[in-house]
Amino acid sequence: MVFALPATTSTIRMGSVYRAYTNTAPATGTPIRLNATLGVTYGGKTAGAFTPLSATFGGKSSTYQYV
């Protein structure tokens, strides 16, 4: 089954995007770095690049459910 992340006009959460791609809840006290963790690994961005969360991930498909 394929799930969709919320559209770009929605407010989306970093932790939920991370879980949608990894099926793992972020560890308590462990930061999710927008570029290093989400942008580079799942969003196709380079380290240090500007990564707008909704525009980069909004509406994309994921193997796991966005919760």
C-alpha positions, 0 to 999 in steps of 0.5 A: 500500500502507498500512502500520501503525505499531506499536500503542500498547502497543509502544515506537516510535521518533521517527526511524521515525515520521518516516520512516513519514510522510515516506519520508526518513531524518532527517539526521544531527545534525538534531533531530526535535522531538516537537511541532514536527516530528511532533506538529504536522505529523503528529499534529494537536497544537499547538506546546507540547502534551503529545505522547505518542509511542505514544498519538499515533502508535501504530496509525495508518496510513502511506503508507511502511513503519515501519522 
